[in-house]
Amino acid sequence: MIAVTGATGNVGRALVERLTAAGRPVRALTRDPQRADLPEGAEAAPLHHDDPTAPFKGVTKLFLYAQAADVLDAARTAGVRHVVFLSSGIIQDGADETHPIHVMHATVERQLRDSGLEWTFLRPNAFSTNALQWAPQTRAGNTIRSVYADGLSAPIHEDDIAAVAERTLLDDGHTGAVHRLTGPQATTNAEQVDAIGRALGRDLRFVEIPPQEAGPELFPQVPPAVVQALLETFAATVGVPPEITTTVADITGTPARPFATWAADHADDFKAA
């Protein structure tokens, strides 16, 4: 059996959908199984339990989300052998090792290397789902106020990450591998807003604001202590071509999807209720 932590998140849910569609036994670990609304065939279970090993009984492979790193000892004790960890592309040669996102993911990578478990690291760069930060504004009107209109990235569709995770869990040859994941092409923040507008059939306008005016409305899921470091990371992307890999195609046989495809897939998320 395969266990998936973060099963109600963007990547975790996409992975659960893929594994259940393939007829694989899946235990989807989440805080509130009763409200998880997961695909038929997935066994929803609480991640945290009086017996820490309970969620991993009968599990041999685990998809690990960074915030669930405290489960490693219990997983190993219960018999898990291989962990695919959703890490971050921020971990690379020359990176700022004091950056809070680097610290969080590098810590779990080190724990896994030292754990005695087999491991595979997935290191995606920008997620296409980061664009959901603009959804409250698209629901209210056609003007998007945000930072760094010319910031460049190669955002990746969450289902492309899930597709790679699926193959690394099911196929041989990925133990000890580090897979860097990106979308297929560079796009600016302003171009992403244009793509969302086309998906909605609307003319959206990007208005660049100074980074000091970027408040929690732009980064609602980001701890305040991390926002400044994140803004500095975004500033460094202006006019700088992003890393682009072919890893999705190399592993899955299907090229990574461009941002415009993601925008079309998520158009409803940007519409007012």
VEXPA-423970 format. One record per residue (C-alpha): chain; z, x, y; residue number from 1. Coordinates in nm, 3 decimals. Each point is the difference from the previous one (the first is absolute). Layout:
<nodes>
   mol        zz        xx        yy   seq
     A         Z         X         Y   NUM
...
</nodes>
This chain:
<nodes>
   mol        zz        xx        yy   seq
     A     0.000     0.000     0.000     1
     A    -0.066     0.104     0.359     2
     A     0.256    -0.069     0.274     3
     A    -0.109    -0.033     0.363     4
     A     0.248     0.044     0.285     5
     A    -0.089    -0.146     0.338     6
     A    -0.179    -0.272    -0.196     7
     A    -0.019    -0.241     0.294     8
     A    -0.134     0.264     0.240     9
     A    -0.366     0.053     0.080    10
     A    -0.075     0.269    -0.258    11
     A     0.254    -0.114    -0.259    12
     A    -0.128    -0.358    -0.006    13
     A    -0.361     0.119    -0.027    14
     A     0.098     0.224    -0.292    15
     A     0.186    -0.281    -0.177    16
     A    -0.307    -0.222     0.039    17
     A    -0.223     0.271    -0.148    18
     A     0.226     0.073    -0.295    19
     A     0.054    -0.365    -0.090    20
     A    -0.376    -0.066     0.028    21
     A    -0.052     0.285    -0.248    22
     A     0.250    -0.161    -0.239    23
     A     0.259     0.275     0.037    24
     A     0.371    -0.085    -0.028    25
     A     0.152     0.040     0.347    26
     A     0.356    -0.025     0.126    27
     A    -0.014    -0.062     0.374    28
     A     0.320     0.123     0.161    29
     A     0.104    -0.164     0.324    30
     A     0.309    -0.099     0.197    31
     A    -0.052    -0.374    -0.051    32
     A    -0.196    -0.084    -0.318    33
     A     0.031    -0.375     0.065    34
     A    -0.202     0.027     0.320    35
     A    -0.242     0.273    -0.108    36
     A    -0.295    -0.234    -0.077    37
     A    -0.160     0.255    -0.230    38
     A    -0.304    -0.048    -0.226    39
     A     0.039    -0.186    -0.328    40
     A     0.075     0.251    -0.273    41
     A     0.223     0.222     0.211    42
     A     0.368     0.015    -0.091    43
     A     0.192    -0.015     0.328    44
     A     0.337     0.172    -0.011    45
     A     0.259     0.123     0.249    46
     A    -0.024     0.368     0.082    47
     A     0.376     0.037     0.047    48
     A     0.224    -0.111    -0.286    49
     A     0.360     0.044    -0.116    50
     A    -0.150     0.218    -0.273    51
     A    -0.233     0.241     0.187    52
     A    -0.204     0.061    -0.314    53
     A    -0.066    -0.371    -0.063    54
     A    -0.319    -0.026     0.211    55
     A    -0.154     0.286    -0.201    56
     A     0.084    -0.098    -0.357    57
     A    -0.321     0.011    -0.200    58
     A    -0.189     0.165     0.289    59
     A    -0.189     0.325    -0.056    60
     A    -0.191     0.026     0.330    61
     A     0.113    -0.070     0.355    62
     A    -0.174    -0.047     0.333    63
     A     0.250     0.117     0.257    64
     A     0.016    -0.099     0.364    65
     A     0.180     0.250     0.224    66
     A     0.289    -0.226     0.088    67
     A     0.089    -0.043    -0.367    68
     A     0.064     0.370    -0.068    69
     A     0.362    -0.068    -0.095    70
     A    -0.117    -0.148    -0.331    71
     A    -0.131     0.325    -0.150    72
     A     0.308     0.089    -0.204    73
     A     0.024    -0.350    -0.144    74
     A    -0.371    -0.005    -0.081    75
     A     0.018     0.330    -0.186    76
     A     0.311    -0.108    -0.191    77
     A    -0.171    -0.324    -0.104    78
     A    -0.301     0.186    -0.143    79
     A    -0.258     0.009     0.279    80
     A    -0.227     0.301    -0.054    81
     A    -0.263    -0.004     0.279    82
     A     0.045    -0.090     0.369    83
     A    -0.287    -0.059     0.243    84
     A     0.150     0.042     0.346    85
     A    -0.150    -0.150     0.315    86
     A     0.060     0.293     0.232    87
     A    -0.171     0.082     0.332    88
     A    -0.293     0.206     0.122    89
     A     0.229     0.146     0.265    90
     A     0.106     0.248    -0.268    91
     A    -0.250     0.283     0.022    92
     A    -0.021     0.366     0.094    93
     A     0.110     0.063     0.356    94
     A     0.169    -0.337     0.041    95
     A     0.308    -0.051     0.214    96
     A     0.264    -0.005    -0.270    97
     A     0.257    -0.149     0.238    98
     A    -0.206    -0.316     0.058    99
     A     0.210    -0.290    -0.139   100
     A    -0.289    -0.138    -0.208   101
     A    -0.059     0.346    -0.146   102
     A     0.369     0.041    -0.078   103
     A     0.022    -0.337    -0.177   104
     A    -0.299     0.054    -0.227   105
     A     0.045     0.373    -0.061   106
     A     0.359    -0.066    -0.110   107
     A    -0.115    -0.244    -0.268   108
     A    -0.279     0.235    -0.110   109
     A     0.256     0.277    -0.044   110
     A     0.231    -0.231    -0.194   111
     A    -0.286    -0.091    -0.230   112
     A    -0.105     0.360    -0.056   113
     A     0.360     0.080    -0.097   114
     A     0.056    -0.313    -0.210   115
     A    -0.163     0.104    -0.325   116
     A    -0.225    -0.308     0.023   117
     A    -0.378     0.021    -0.003   118
     A    -0.130    -0.081     0.347   119
     A    -0.309    -0.072     0.208   120
     A     0.005    -0.006     0.379   121
     A    -0.227    -0.226     0.205   122
     A    -0.023     0.119     0.360   123
     A    -0.190    -0.254     0.211   124
     A    -0.055     0.060     0.369   125
     A    -0.039    -0.299     0.234   126
     A     0.029    -0.344    -0.159   127
     A    -0.238    -0.273     0.114   128
     A     0.300    -0.233    -0.008   129
     A     0.142     0.187     0.300   130
     A    -0.240    -0.215     0.203   131
     A     0.219    -0.301    -0.076   132
     A     0.216     0.122     0.289   133
     A    -0.260    -0.165     0.225   134
     A     0.012    -0.338    -0.177   135
     A     0.257    -0.160     0.235   136
     A    -0.233     0.079     0.291   137
     A    -0.316    -0.132    -0.169   138
     A     0.185    -0.322    -0.079   139
     A     0.088    -0.037     0.367   140
     A    -0.330     0.101     0.161   141
     A    -0.288     0.245     0.014   142
     A     0.166     0.295     0.173   143
     A     0.160     0.274    -0.209   144
     A     0.237     0.228     0.187   145
     A     0.064     0.315    -0.200   146
     A     0.008     0.379     0.014   147
     A    -0.274     0.261    -0.037   148
     A    -0.327    -0.193    -0.003   149
     A    -0.182     0.317    -0.108   150
     A     0.244     0.098    -0.273   151
     A    -0.199     0.072    -0.317   152
     A     0.089    -0.071    -0.360   153
     A    -0.167    -0.085    -0.330   154
     A     0.215    -0.297    -0.102   155
     A     0.016    -0.098    -0.365   156
     A     0.006    -0.350    -0.150   157
     A     0.324    -0.067    -0.187   158
     A    -0.194    -0.116    -0.305   159
     A    -0.180     0.335    -0.015   160
     A     0.341     0.169    -0.020   161
     A     0.097    -0.249    -0.271   162
     A    -0.322     0.073    -0.188   163
     A     0.081     0.371    -0.007   164
     A     0.359    -0.074    -0.102   165
     A    -0.127    -0.218    -0.285   166
     A    -0.219     0.277    -0.137   167
     A     0.270     0.267     0.032   168
     A     0.237    -0.226    -0.193   169
     A    -0.245    -0.094    -0.273   170
     A    -0.218     0.310    -0.041   171
     A     0.082     0.346    -0.127   172
     A    -0.039     0.311     0.212   173
     A     0.203    -0.087     0.310   174
     A     0.335     0.156    -0.088   175
     A     0.094     0.253     0.265   176
     A    -0.292    -0.105     0.224   177
     A     0.015    -0.052     0.376   178
     A    -0.263    -0.247     0.120   179
     A    -0.080    -0.018     0.372   180
     A    -0.141    -0.342     0.091   181
     A    -0.199    -0.116     0.303   182
     A    -0.252    -0.261     0.097   183
     A    -0.370     0.095     0.007   184
     A    -0.057     0.050     0.371   185
     A     0.162     0.080     0.333   186
     A     0.069    -0.283     0.242   187
     A     0.183    -0.018     0.331   188
     A     0.276    -0.248     0.072   189
     A    -0.230    -0.181     0.242   190
     A    -0.271    -0.020    -0.268   191
     A     0.252    -0.149    -0.241   192
     A     0.078    -0.273     0.252   193
     A    -0.375    -0.064     0.036   194
     A    -0.029    -0.035    -0.379   195
     A     0.288    -0.248    -0.008   196
     A    -0.172    -0.196     0.277   197
     A    -0.323    -0.016    -0.200   198
     A     0.192    -0.122    -0.304   199
     A     0.151    -0.274     0.217   200
     A    -0.324    -0.081     0.183   201
     A     0.170     0.089     0.329   202
     A    -0.041     0.260     0.272   203
     A     0.325     0.197     0.004   204
     A     0.078     0.246     0.279   205
     A     0.207     0.316    -0.050   206
     A     0.216     0.090     0.302   207
     A     0.156     0.343    -0.029   208
     A     0.361     0.026     0.112   209
     A     0.207     0.316     0.058   210
     A     0.204     0.100    -0.306   211
     A     0.325    -0.043     0.192   212
     A    -0.080    -0.371     0.025   213
     A    -0.036    -0.038    -0.377   214
     A     0.297    -0.207    -0.107   215
     A     0.120    -0.157    -0.324   216
     A    -0.267    -0.271     0.027   217
     A    -0.258     0.261    -0.105   218
     A     0.211     0.157    -0.274   219
     A     0.230    -0.276    -0.124   220
     A     0.055     0.158    -0.344   221
     A     0.063     0.352     0.130   222
     A     0.359     0.116     0.059   223
     A     0.049     0.081     0.371   224
     A     0.086     0.361    -0.084   225
     A    -0.344     0.044    -0.160   226
     A    -0.213    -0.162     0.273   227
     A    -0.012     0.306     0.227   228
     A    -0.106     0.228    -0.284   229
     A    -0.262    -0.254    -0.100   230
     A    -0.141    -0.015     0.353   231
     A    -0.027     0.378     0.006   232
     A    -0.189    -0.013    -0.329   233
     A    -0.240    -0.259     0.145   234
     A    -0.051     0.206     0.314   235
     A    -0.121     0.289    -0.215   236
     A    -0.279    -0.218    -0.143   237
     A    -0.183    -0.054     0.331   238
     A    -0.343     0.158    -0.030   239
     A     0.095     0.180    -0.322   240
     A    -0.214    -0.084    -0.307   241
     A     0.224    -0.118    -0.284   242
     A     0.013     0.126    -0.355   243
     A    -0.240    -0.194    -0.222   244
     A     0.019     0.029    -0.378   245
     A    -0.205    -0.142    -0.287   246
     A     0.306    -0.040    -0.222   247
     A    -0.029    -0.379    -0.034   248
     A    -0.356     0.025    -0.129   249
     A     0.075     0.306    -0.212   250
     A     0.286    -0.173    -0.185   251
     A    -0.110    -0.365    -0.009   252
     A    -0.379     0.033     0.004   253
     A    -0.018    -0.231     0.303   254
     A    -0.020     0.129     0.359   255
     A     0.282    -0.073     0.240   256
     A    -0.059    -0.306     0.218   257
     A    -0.061     0.037     0.374   258
     A     0.236    -0.148     0.256   259
     A    -0.242    -0.285     0.078   260
     A     0.036    -0.120    -0.359   261
     A     0.377     0.007     0.029   262
     A    -0.020    -0.196     0.327   263
     A    -0.213    -0.268    -0.166   264
     A     0.241    -0.016    -0.297   265
     A     0.294    -0.049     0.239   266
     A    -0.157    -0.215     0.267   267
     A     0.246    -0.284    -0.064   268
     A     0.290     0.231     0.077   269
     A    -0.125     0.030     0.357   270
     A    -0.042    -0.373     0.062   271
     A     0.255    -0.232     0.155   272
     A     0.163    -0.234    -0.250   273
</nodes>
